[in-house]
Amino acid sequence: MLRAVDRAELDGVVALAAEEARRYLGALDDAPLHEEAEARALELDGRLPEEGAGALAALRELLHDGGEAAVSSAGPRFFHFVTGGVTPAALGADWLTSALDQNAFAWVGSPLASRLERLSLDWLRELFDLPAEWGGVLTTGATMANFVGLGAARRWWAERHGVDVDRDGLAGLPPAPILSSGFVHATALKALGMLGLGRGSVRTFSRDAAGRLDLDALAAALAALEGAPAILIANAGEVNAGEFDPIDAMADLAKEHGAWLHVDGAFGLFARVTPAAAHLAAGIERADSVAADGHKWLNVPYDCGFAFLRDESRLPPVFHATAAYLPTHDPERTNFGLMAADSSRRARGLAVWATLRAYGREGYRRMVEHHLALARRVADRVDAAPDLERLADVPLNIVCFRFRPFGFPDEELDALNDRLGAAVIADGRVYVGTTRFEGRTAFRPAFVNWRTREEDVDLLVDVVRELGAVVAADVAPR
């Protein structure tokens, strides 16, 4: 007899999931980061079964085989990709989100999801000290938040040429002038590609190899457009060293030349949470659109992001969908599915609302300041180590450095750090990747996880030095 879905399985499934989650989370602080995750993941295989094994059997198989293939990325020693953890409040709310299974497309489908999304956005706006009249929408992450903000910018730009681009398309329009610094992120370029504006359309103005903005060159380029509409992309929190574009100065230029200012603030927007770093993000309140992540410094589960718009009414013309059975835009009972790319939408507002309700403005201020202190601690240890070299200032939460043992040839340092990066990942005590900064291979650990402690970041430095010595001895000339 073929197995059918059985309601009686639910109690056992919930109990097993809770038991295993409790076990996993209880060991997470000191768990190896991945051990043999890649090898175990590749072992997951097989054909679709003709007859199912049942819910409990399937979950036990997933826990046994899949659990060993998982990376402990929610743990306190995962410093790659600017990845946050999950606060207890956000975790509980996210589990309830799956249990309640609300589609956050429309108010009529889930007043709860729509209302909590609105409240979450209002609270986030207050957390970041943004203007009260701003609106926005929750997204899957900063990529789609950039897509939302730049989609509104594209419509604004086309309107200046007398075209409804969302109705009529780009045909007949000139190339859109899109200007930024060398800090512009791959997700913004991806969004521009999806919008038909082109990944290669961005003109960048850099005054050095790191990509820092040449403000005079940007001003000259805007002046040369002679009033034609343009889109500026400012970057709050560059990924290699956590640096910021001069957003206030870019806002001045946008105002002077009538340009749209979009800010990619995936994690840098959180600088505004604390007086210790708010000056870095000055001027964001003058932007037209802002993108940020929730699964970074907000510490809610993947996936979550948010886009803010100075004028929320610009979103429905870009993202509306019409059918006889679908609701229309209603500013009072918001249908958020008409304000973002996806129509089938997870109710992300539950986790965002819960974590903000649980810890408040003060809790997040303390969290951000804790991570700033951890970054300074690592920078101090790097500076004190004879075999490490810091490559950039530490304005926020990222420390950019490399292993540089005494007497090692400069021309071989990149290959050495590449090998060291692979060794650190394979070792599994900490997880941090390499990057290219000013033409050099470097480490760039980022600290945003609420679980991360001083001993975790100390271990990071110790592991890099320990393994670095081994790799250097292995590759040194005999």
Secondary structure, 3 states (H helix, E strand, C coil): CCCCCCCCHHHHHHHHHHHHHHHHHHHHHHCCCCCCHHHHHHHCCCCCCCCCCCHHHHHHHHHHHHHHHCCCCCCCCECCCCCCCCCHHHHHHHHHHHHHCCECCCCCCCHHHHHHHHHHHHHHHHHCCCCCCCEEEEECCHHHHHHHHHHHHHHHHHHHCCCCHHHHCCCCCCCCCEEECCCCCHHHHHHHHHCCCCHHHEEECECCCCCCECHHHHHHHHHHCCCCCCEEEEEECCCCCCCECCHHHHHHHHHHHCCEEEEECCCHHHHHHCCCCHHHHCCHHHCCEEEEECCCCCCCCCCCEEEEECCHHHHHHHHCCCCCCCCCCCCCCCCHHHCCCCCCCECCHHHHHHHHHHHHHHHHHHHHHHHHHHHHHHHHHHHHCCCEEECCCCCCCECCEEECCCCCCHHHHHHHHHHHHHHHHHHCCCECCEEEECCEEEECCECCCCCCCHHHHHHHHHHHHHHHHHHHHHHCCC
